[in-house]
Structure formats: structure tokens, C-alpha cells
């Protein structure tokens, strides 16, 4: 090869090696949608243009025009929430930074102009990191690994965000239901207190009997105030998860009740250890382990030496003789490890590799335990909700029907009938609690299956059977 062509060919080869693929955030978002089909339904996107933002606004208006179901709430959050857009933008930045780490640094051009007497010397030097060039293929592999980590982390963040939206929706709808029944209890207690007051006035009630009825009314009033605040807090939590503005929040409409329980539970086979490799946390830990192993070799080399290579061309003009001389050559700059042999840096890399290996092992081991725990919570909540629906609530309804017959036969008084009504409402409220716990557990199980466990926020289900009616005689 002619000498004049050697440098251009070498430069072209360097450019080809340095030309790492650029990051396409749209492809990454589509990949996230494919990895989490049960969470995004292909509706995840990063809005960067006015047309995309306008389309999101139209979809938000359409969804807010009707009572918001759980699936609609997820779709609204993906389209409307700035937090979701921030997650995607952060992932874009992480992938771009990882991609940048797989590129070679720009060369440095040095120009010198020195005059000595009648001589003028002009020097030109083009230098670059030789070690960076030699390790470029390995660094590109590491960069691709880091891009894969960013994509996996985006999927995990989206799963967490969607799961929080689902749970917030469940709490908001359940709080709405519970508030309606708390108002019924309050009205019943108010009627009992008013009747007790009138009966005391005509001498048919003692002061103690009236005080007991009024105390129950006071307790029901405080419970109603708590239920109203709980409904407001749950609704506002959902508003924040959906990313609604003030005007949008005013138009938010929710269903009157939670969805019906599923006919059949998820099969244990769907929550088996075979799903471990599909979990995002396992994939992310595996990628981190691979990256730590590949980075250790480069870190070892960088801790020992650093090489800088340069191509030089100097021209000397002799004005007295009217001549010109050109000198060509190269420079090689080597950092000598005389004072720092890089021992602490290598120790840190060894520790990072050991950390990644043990973290991967810990994630794999805890994944099975998390799946078993989440599935147990799911089945327990489902069985308990079914028990209330199929056994407790029908039994309480039967008791209420019998008490109505006894009241019509003048075997019990109106206070006993009102007390029984309050007990029946308390049972229904406990059933709503159980149904809420199931849907929270269902959302937590779905997140655990894909590898992003979240807290269910479980609360014990109980019903108060005591009332003031038994003291009304």
C-alpha cells in the first residue's frame, strides 16, 4: 500500500470501530411494551412532539368522560402522567450515557509555531489514546450490556408504576364503597338516638338507655368522618398516580363498587420456578454480573498503564537560505506505574465482581420465596373474600330477614331491628375490605411474577358485631 494511503485507511478503520450504534428510544420503549404486555398493552410511548402530546391529551379527555375502570386507569396513567414520561426520559439518558462509554475519545490536534532567528518551525501533532483504541471492542460489549441494563430497569420501573396505579385505584373505589355504607350506619344510629330521645321524654326509656343509643350515634359520626377522610385520601392518591391536573381531578369519576371476584384462581403452575428466568430482577442482576466480569479486565489494564500515540509532521523554513525541510514521525506516551501500581483500584474491581456475583445469587434465591409468599397472599385473600361473599354475608342476610319477621310479630322492638341492620352493614363493609385485599394481592402477585415485588399494604379484616341494640330493652 502506498505510504500516502496508509494514514487515511487507518483513520477510516478507527472511525468504523468507533461507530457504535445510536440509541433509538422509540425502539427501546416498544421493547419494554413487549416485555410487559400485561402492564402496558402496547400503549407506552415518549411524547416529544406537539402532535404526540395533543394525542395524549385527547385520550385523557376521552377516558375521563366515563367512570374509570382499572384498565382505563392504567391507560390514563401511561398517557397522562408526567412521572411515566420522566421514567422514559431518564431511561433514554441512561442508555445514551452507556452508549457514549462505548465510543473512542476524539483525537487531539496540536499546532506549534516557533521562530528562532531566521528559521520558522511549524509543528503539527495528531494524537489519540492508543489504549482506548485497543480496548474499544471490549468497551462496546460493555456499553451494549449497560444499554440492556437500562432497558430492563425501564421495564421494572414501568411495572412498579402501573402496579401502584392499580392498587391506588382499588383503594379509591373501596373507600368510595365503604363511605356509602358508613353513611348508612350513621343514619341508622341517628334514627336510634332520636327515637331514644323521644321515648325518654314520654317515660318509656331510662336515661341510661338513651345515653347508650346516643353514644353509639356519636361513635358512628366519628367513624363517618374518618371514612370521608379515607375516601378523600385514597382518591387524591389515585389523582397523583394518574398525574391529573386540578381540572382533570375534578372530572374524575370512579365506579360505585369493586369488580367481581374471578371465577377461578391463578393456577400454581403459573407461579412456578420456571418463571424465574423471565423475572426482571433476575435479568438485571445477571446483566450486572456479566458487566462486572467484562469490566474487570479493562480496569486491570488501565490501572497499570496508559498509552497515547501521535503522528507528527514538522516543517522548518530557513528564510536566509530559502529552503524548507519536513520531518515526519510518531510519538508514544506511556504512563509509568512507579508510584501507583493500581492495587486499590484492582481490589475495588474484585470487590465489585464479588458483589455482583453474590447479589445475583441472592436475587435468584429470594425470587422463589417472593413468589411463594405473593401467591399465598393471593390465594388467602381470594378464599377470604369468597368466604364473605358465599357464607358470611348470606348468613347475615338470613338473620336480618328473620329479625324482620320477629319485628312484624312484635317479638323484638325497633331498636333491635336497627341494631341488626347496623350489624348487617358492618358485615358488608368487612366483605368490601376482604374484596379490596384480594385485588391488592392480585396486583402484587402480577408484579412479583414479572420480577418487581411491591408491598400489598394488607390490613386485617374484621367486623364488629356488638351494638347498642342489645341494651335497648
Protein Blocks (a to p, Z undefined) as FASTA:
>chain_A
ZZklmmmmmmmmmmmmmmccdddfklmmmmmmmmmmmlnnopaccdfbfklmmmmmmmmm
mmmmpccdfklmmmmmmmmmmklmmmmmmmmmmmmmmmmmmpccddddddddddehjbcc
ddddddddfklmmmmmmmmmmmmmmmmmmmmmmmmmmmmmmmmmmmmmmmmmmmmmmmmm
mmmmmmmmmmmmmmmmmmmmnopacfklmmmmmmmmmmmmmmmmmmmmmmmmmmmmmmmm
nopafklmmmpccdfbdcdddfbdcdfklmcfklmmmpmklmmmmmmmmmmmmmmmmmmm
mmmpccdddddddddddfknopacddddddddddddfklgolmmmmmmmmmmmmmmmmmm
mmmmmmmmmmmmmmmmmmmmmmmmmmmmmmmmmmmmmmmmmmmmmmmnopacfklmmmmm
mmmmmmmmmmmmmmmmmmmmmmmmmmmmnopacdehiacddddfbdfklmmZZ
